[in-house]
Amino acid sequence: MVTTPAHLHSIIDHDGAVILDIPRNTITTLSPTGAYVWERLLQGLQVAAIISELAHDTGTDELVVAKDVEEFMEQLKSKQLVSL
């Protein structure tokens, strides 16, 4: 299960997202696709469900989406924005 720290604040719109980590004094910006994934993580969706939904919504092969989303999740983890 993926979890996000409770102290993070984010703003999501059609242009992407901004994640503010106050204790670490960092701001992370996300592309619209990153914001799509982030928003669904906040809603409690599992990564597999997000991959399936994103592949369907974009008409992209699920294997391609899975690779990209897994890389994105590793980036979020390295910034301590999620726990896997």
Summary of the structure (lengths in Angstrom):
residues: 84
radius of gyration: 12.4
end to end distance: 6.2
largest distance: 38.7
contacts: 209
relative contact order: 0.19
helix: 48%
strand: 23%
